[in-house]
Amino acid sequence: MIIGVPKEIKNNENRVALTPAGVSEMKKHGHTVYVQATAGLGSGFSDDEYATAGATVLATIEEVYAIAEMIIKVKEPIASEYPLIKKDQLLFTYFHFASSEPLTHAMLEKGAVCLAYETVEKSDRSLPLLVPMSEVAGRMAIQQGAKYLEKPLKGRGILLGGVPGVPPAKVLVLGGGIVGTQAAKMAAGLGAQVTIMDLSLPRLRHLDDIMPANVNTEMSNHYNITRAIKDADLIVGAVLIPGAKAPHLITRDMLKLMRPGTVVVDVAVDQGGCIETCTPTTHENPTFIIDDIVHYCVANMPGAVPYTSTLALTNATLPYAVQLANKGWEKACNENEELKKGLNIANGKILYKGVAEAWNLPFNEELVLANA
């Protein structure tokens, strides 16, 4: 198969979808790899390293899209890339369709085959291609939240871990999945007083067993959230419904219950956000303020630490990419239920229920069953 790796052009996105080691692996299986010039520089990989691994380096993104049968990316295509996508071209990347109606319609109209990292799912319901970036984002949420609690950045002016004689900050984490767990661990490690909420009692029991003493677990419901936000210094939104929009756990009216300078970090913003007032921001302009509450809503947080993120992501994605390249998407999805669940759009049809429901579009269950 002919594989293309374009340079990511989303604002301050420095990750790359395939490392030189990944190129070498693809070549070992007999595939041809084209990489756009400077695609790996942000993650620390030079064009020479790609060429040495066996890739052909192309000067422009247009050349990469034009020649490739499968495009491997990190983030969803942006508007300037839509015209470059060909009918029946396989795109393997994060899409988060439920948060972007224009992207959904564009991919349907182009007739692309869209296999989304975030909905590839194992039999135990885990999301193997979302986990590594969720781990990075969860840890970064605390790193960024601690920074924006500083007064010059409009925060409350509180040190996350406190000092002897002065109590630490209070951190509220909404969601006990991978993001929430990593956020709670980081905040606890810095000495904060942490509360983590989730809907699952078995999950809360597990977290209670593994977390240090300065982490409390609590059932997530409107009453408990409303009470907790009143004295929280940092709130991390870490809610995920695979392939679907995140529910709004904190509404705009609830902001007035918070103290001025409280920081909210909504890691779920690329799935619509679990804090109603959050809209996607960039690393260039990461925050905005509503009702004296600092909102950090960067949709590609791991892009700020591209070396770590790229290696973590490609460790997880490469085995699936090799399967797709070796067998083609139809056979690979027929034989691998995990990959099949990653299919969001193909043949101009929506194959993932959460995406169809997000935009009130037809869900083509028959085509899914035909590919089973």
C-alpha positions as CSV (number, residue, x, y, z in Angstrom):
1,M,0.0,0.0,0.0
2,I,1.1,3.6,-0.6
3,I,1.1,5.4,2.7
4,G,1.2,9.2,3.2
5,V,2.3,11.2,6.3
6,P,1.5,14.9,5.9
7,K,2.7,17.5,8.2
8,E,0.2,18.5,10.9
9,I,-1.0,22.1,10.2
10,K,-3.4,22.6,13.1
11,N,-2.3,25.5,15.3
12,N,0.9,24.6,17.3
13,E,0.4,20.9,16.5
14,N,4.0,19.5,16.6
15,R,3.3,15.7,16.7
16,V,3.8,13.4,13.7
17,A,1.8,10.3,12.9
18,L,4.7,8.0,12.0
19,T,8.2,8.0,13.3
20,P,11.3,6.8,11.3
21,A,11.0,3.5,13.2
22,G,7.4,3.2,12.0
23,V,8.5,3.9,8.4
24,S,11.1,1.1,8.8
25,E,8.3,-1.3,10.0
26,M,6.1,-0.4,7.0
27,K,8.9,-0.9,4.6
28,K,9.6,-4.3,6.2
29,H,6.0,-5.3,5.2
30,G,6.6,-4.1,1.6
31,H,4.7,-0.8,1.7
32,T,5.8,2.5,0.2
33,V,5.9,5.5,2.5
34,Y,5.8,9.2,1.5
35,V,6.5,11.8,4.2
36,Q,6.0,15.5,3.8
37,A,9.2,17.5,4.4
38,T,9.7,18.7,8.0
39,A,6.7,16.7,9.2
40,G,8.7,15.2,12.0
41,L,10.8,18.2,13.0
42,G,8.5,19.3,15.8
43,S,8.9,15.9,17.4
44,G,12.6,15.8,16.9
45,F,12.8,13.7,13.7
46,S,14.7,15.0,10.7
47,D,13.9,14.5,7.0
48,D,17.3,12.6,6.7
49,E,16.1,10.1,9.4
50,Y,13.0,9.4,7.5
51,A,14.9,9.0,4.2
52,T,17.4,6.7,5.9
53,A,14.4,4.6,7.2
54,G,13.2,4.2,3.7
55,A,10.6,6.9,3.2
56,T,10.4,9.3,0.2
57,V,10.3,12.9,1.4
58,L,7.9,15.1,-0.6
59,A,8.0,18.9,-0.5
60,T,4.3,19.7,-0.2
61,I,1.2,18.4,1.5
62,E,-0.6,18.4,-1.9
63,E,1.9,15.8,-3.2
64,V,1.4,13.5,-0.2
65,Y,-2.4,13.5,-0.4
66,A,-2.3,13.0,-4.2
67,I,-0.2,9.9,-4.1
68,A,-1.3,8.1,-0.9
69,E,-3.9,5.4,-0.6
70,M,-3.8,5.7,3.2
71,I,-3.1,8.9,5.0
72,I,-1.9,8.6,8.6
73,K,-2.3,11.7,10.7
74,V,-2.6,12.8,14.3
75,K,-5.4,15.4,14.2
76,E,-8.4,15.7,12.0
77,P,-8.1,17.3,8.6
78,I,-8.8,21.1,8.7
79,A,-10.7,23.0,6.1
80,S,-7.7,23.7,3.9
81,E,-7.1,19.9,3.6
82,Y,-10.7,18.9,2.6
83,P,-10.1,19.6,-1.2
84,L,-7.0,17.3,-1.1
85,I,-8.8,14.2,0.1
86,K,-9.8,11.7,-2.6
87,K,-12.8,9.4,-2.8
88,D,-12.1,6.0,-1.1
89,Q,-8.9,7.4,0.4
90,L,-8.3,5.9,3.9
91,L,-7.7,8.4,6.7
92,F,-6.4,7.0,10.0
93,T,-6.3,9.7,12.6
94,Y,-8.2,11.3,15.5
95,F,-11.4,12.7,14.1
96,H,-13.8,13.5,17.0
97,F,-16.7,14.0,14.5
98,A,-19.2,14.5,17.3
99,S,-17.7,17.9,18.0
100,S,-17.5,19.2,14.4
101,E,-20.5,19.1,12.0
102,P,-18.6,20.7,9.1
103,L,-15.9,18.0,9.3
104,T,-18.5,15.3,9.3
105,H,-20.3,16.7,6.3
106,A,-17.0,17.3,4.5
107,M,-15.8,13.7,4.9
108,L,-19.2,12.3,3.8
109,E,-19.1,14.5,0.7
110,K,-15.6,13.5,-0.2
111,G,-16.4,9.8,0.1
112,A,-13.4,9.2,2.3
113,V,-12.9,6.1,4.6
114,C,-12.5,7.6,8.0
115,L,-11.1,5.3,10.7
116,A,-10.9,7.2,14.0
117,Y,-8.3,6.5,16.6
118,E,-10.7,7.5,19.4
119,T,-13.3,4.8,18.7
120,V,-11.0,1.8,18.1
121,E,-12.2,-0.3,21.0
122,K,-11.1,-3.5,22.7
123,S,-13.5,-6.2,24.0
124,D,-13.1,-4.9,27.5
125,R,-14.4,-1.5,26.3
126,S,-10.9,0.1,26.6
127,L,-9.8,2.6,23.9
128,P,-6.2,1.6,23.1
129,L,-5.5,4.6,20.8
130,L,-7.0,7.1,23.1
131,V,-5.2,5.9,26.2
132,P,-1.7,7.2,25.5
133,M,-2.9,10.8,24.7
134,S,-5.4,10.7,27.6
135,E,-2.5,9.9,29.9
136,V,-0.5,12.9,28.6
137,A,-3.6,15.2,28.6
138,G,-4.5,14.2,32.2
139,R,-1.1,15.0,33.5
140,M,-0.8,18.2,31.5
141,A,-4.2,19.4,32.8
142,I,-2.7,19.7,36.2
143,Q,0.6,21.2,34.9
144,Q,-1.4,23.9,33.0
145,G,-4.0,24.4,35.7
146,A,-1.3,25.0,38.3
147,K,0.3,27.6,36.0
148,Y,-2.9,29.5,35.4
149,L,-3.8,29.6,39.1
150,E,-1.0,32.2,39.3
151,K,-2.2,35.8,39.8
152,P,-0.3,37.3,36.7
153,L,-2.3,34.8,34.6
154,K,-5.6,35.9,36.2
155,G,-5.9,32.9,38.6
156,R,-6.6,32.9,42.3
157,G,-2.9,33.2,43.2
158,I,-2.7,29.9,45.0
159,L,0.1,27.4,45.0
160,L,-1.3,24.0,44.2
161,G,0.6,22.2,47.0
162,G,0.5,24.9,49.6
163,V,3.4,25.3,52.1
164,P,3.8,24.4,55.8
165,G,1.1,26.4,57.6
166,V,-0.9,27.2,54.5
167,P,-3.4,24.7,53.1
168,P,-3.0,23.4,49.5
169,A,-5.3,24.1,46.6
170,K,-8.5,22.1,46.2
171,V,-8.7,20.2,42.9
172,L,-12.0,18.8,41.5
173,V,-11.7,16.1,38.8
174,L,-14.9,15.2,36.9
175,G,-14.5,11.7,35.5
176,G,-12.5,8.7,36.8
177,G,-11.3,7.4,33.5
178,I,-7.7,7.6,32.1
179,V,-7.6,11.4,32.0
180,G,-9.2,11.8,35.4
181,T,-7.0,9.2,37.0
182,Q,-3.8,10.7,35.7
183,A,-4.9,14.2,36.6
184,A,-5.7,13.1,40.2
185,K,-2.3,11.4,40.5
186,M,-0.5,14.4,39.3
187,A,-2.4,16.8,41.5
188,A,-2.0,14.6,44.5
189,G,1.7,14.2,43.9
190,L,2.0,18.0,44.0
191,G,0.3,18.0,47.4
192,A,-3.2,19.3,46.4
193,Q,-6.4,18.2,48.1
194,V,-8.2,16.2,45.4
195,T,-11.7,15.1,44.8
196,I,-12.4,12.8,41.9
197,M,-16.0,12.1,40.8
198,D,-17.4,9.4,38.6
199,L,-20.8,7.7,37.9
200,S,-19.4,4.2,38.4
201,L,-19.3,2.9,42.0
202,P,-16.9,0.0,41.0
203,R,-14.6,2.6,39.4
204,L,-14.7,4.7,42.6
205,R,-13.9,1.7,44.7
206,H,-10.9,1.0,42.5
207,L,-9.7,4.6,42.6
208,D,-10.1,4.6,46.4
209,D,-7.9,1.6,46.6
210,I,-5.1,3.0,44.4
211,M,-5.0,6.7,45.2
212,P,-3.0,8.3,48.0
213,A,-4.6,9.7,51.1
214,N,-5.1,13.2,49.8
215,V,-7.5,12.0,47.1
216,N,-11.2,11.5,48.0
217,T,-13.7,9.8,45.7
218,E,-17.3,10.9,45.4
219,M,-20.3,9.9,43.3
220,S,-20.9,12.3,40.4
221,N,-24.3,14.0,40.4
222,H,-25.6,17.5,40.0
223,Y,-25.9,18.1,43.8
224,N,-22.3,17.0,44.6
225,I,-20.8,18.9,41.6
226,T,-22.7,22.1,42.6
227,R,-21.5,21.8,46.1
228,A,-17.9,21.0,45.2
229,I,-17.3,23.8,42.7
230,K,-18.0,26.5,45.3
231,D,-14.6,26.0,46.9
232,A,-12.6,24.3,44.2
233,D,-9.5,26.2,43.0
234,L,-8.9,24.0,39.9
235,I,-11.5,22.0,38.1
236,V,-10.6,19.4,35.4
237,G,-13.2,18.1,33.0
238,A,-12.3,14.6,32.1
239,V,-15.6,13.1,30.9
240,L,-15.7,10.8,27.8
241,I,-18.5,9.1,26.0
242,P,-16.7,7.3,23.1
243,G,-17.5,8.9,19.8
244,A,-20.3,11.1,21.2
245,K,-20.6,14.6,22.7
246,A,-19.6,15.0,26.3
247,P,-22.5,16.0,28.6
248,H,-22.5,19.5,30.2
249,L,-21.8,18.8,33.9
250,I,-21.1,22.5,34.6
251,T,-23.5,25.0,33.0
252,R,-22.9,28.7,32.5
253,D,-25.2,29.6,35.4
254,M,-23.0,27.5,37.7
255,L,-20.0,29.8,37.1
256,K,-21.4,32.4,39.5
257,L,-21.1,29.8,42.3
258,M,-17.3,29.7,41.8
259,R,-14.8,32.0,43.4
260,P,-13.1,34.5,41.0
261,G,-9.8,33.2,39.6
262,T,-10.9,29.6,39.7
263,V,-9.4,27.7,36.8
264,V,-11.2,25.2,34.7
265,V,-9.4,22.8,32.3
266,D,-11.8,21.0,30.0
267,V,-9.9,18.0,28.5
268,A,-13.2,16.9,26.9
269,V,-13.3,20.0,24.7
270,D,-12.5,18.1,21.5
271,Q,-15.7,16.1,22.2
272,G,-17.8,19.2,22.8
273,G,-16.7,19.8,26.4
274,C,-18.3,18.9,29.7
275,I,-18.2,22.6,30.8
276,E,-20.8,24.5,28.9
277,T,-18.8,27.7,28.5
278,C,-15.7,26.0,27.1
279,T,-15.0,26.4,23.4
280,P,-11.8,25.1,21.8
281,T,-8.7,27.3,22.1
282,T,-5.1,26.9,20.8
283,H,-1.7,26.8,22.4
284,E,-1.2,30.3,21.0
285,N,-4.2,31.7,22.9
286,P,-5.0,28.9,25.4
287,T,-7.3,30.7,27.8
288,F,-10.3,33.1,28.1
289,I,-12.2,34.4,31.0
290,I,-16.0,34.3,31.6
291,D,-17.5,35.6,34.8
292,D,-13.9,35.8,36.3
293,I,-13.4,32.1,35.7
294,V,-10.2,31.2,33.8
295,H,-11.0,28.7,31.0
296,Y,-8.2,26.6,29.5
297,C,-9.7,24.7,26.6
298,V,-6.8,23.7,24.2
299,A,-8.1,20.9,22.0
300,N,-4.7,19.3,21.3
301,M,-3.0,19.6,24.7
302,P,-0.5,16.8,24.0
303,G,0.8,18.7,21.0
304,A,2.7,20.9,23.4
305,V,4.9,18.0,24.4
306,P,5.4,16.4,21.0
307,Y,8.4,14.2,21.6
308,T,6.7,12.4,24.5
309,S,3.3,12.4,22.8
310,T,4.5,11.2,19.4
311,L,6.3,8.2,20.8
312,A,3.4,7.3,23.1
313,L,0.9,7.6,20.3
314,T,2.8,5.7,17.6
315,N,3.6,2.9,20.0
316,A,-0.1,2.3,20.1
317,T,-1.2,3.1,16.5
318,L,1.5,1.4,14.5
319,P,0.3,-2.2,15.0
320,Y,-3.2,-1.2,13.7
321,A,-1.7,0.8,10.8
322,V,0.3,-2.2,9.7
323,Q,-2.9,-4.3,9.7
324,L,-4.7,-1.8,7.6
325,A,-1.8,-1.5,5.2
326,N,-1.3,-5.3,4.9
327,K,-4.9,-6.2,4.4
328,G,-6.7,-3.1,3.2
329,W,-9.4,-1.5,5.4
330,E,-12.3,-3.8,4.5
331,K,-10.5,-7.1,5.3
332,A,-8.7,-5.6,8.3
333,C,-12.0,-4.5,9.8
334,N,-13.7,-7.8,8.9
335,E,-11.1,-9.7,10.8
336,N,-10.5,-7.3,13.7
337,E,-13.5,-6.1,15.7
338,E,-11.3,-3.4,17.4
339,L,-10.6,-1.8,14.0
340,K,-14.2,-2.2,12.9
341,K,-15.4,-0.1,15.8
342,G,-13.0,2.6,14.6
343,L,-14.9,3.0,11.3
344,N,-16.8,6.2,11.5
345,I,-17.5,7.0,7.9
346,A,-17.1,5.0,4.6
347,N,-18.8,5.1,1.2
348,G,-20.6,8.3,2.1
349,K,-22.3,6.7,5.1
350,I,-22.0,7.2,8.9
351,L,-21.1,3.9,10.5
352,Y,-20.8,5.1,14.1
353,K,-24.0,5.7,16.0
354,G,-22.7,8.4,18.3
355,V,-21.7,10.6,15.3
356,A,-25.0,10.1,13.6
357,E,-26.9,11.0,16.8
358,A,-24.7,14.1,17.4
359,W,-25.8,15.7,14.1
360,N,-29.2,14.0,13.6
361,L,-27.9,12.2,10.5
362,P,-28.7,8.7,9.2
363,F,-26.9,5.8,10.9
364,N,-26.1,3.1,8.3
365,E,-26.2,0.0,10.6
366,E,-26.7,-2.3,7.6
367,L,-23.3,-1.4,6.1
368,V,-21.7,-2.1,9.5
369,L,-23.4,-5.5,9.6
370,A,-22.4,-6.2,6.0
371,N,-18.7,-5.6,7.0
372,A,-19.0,-7.8,10.1
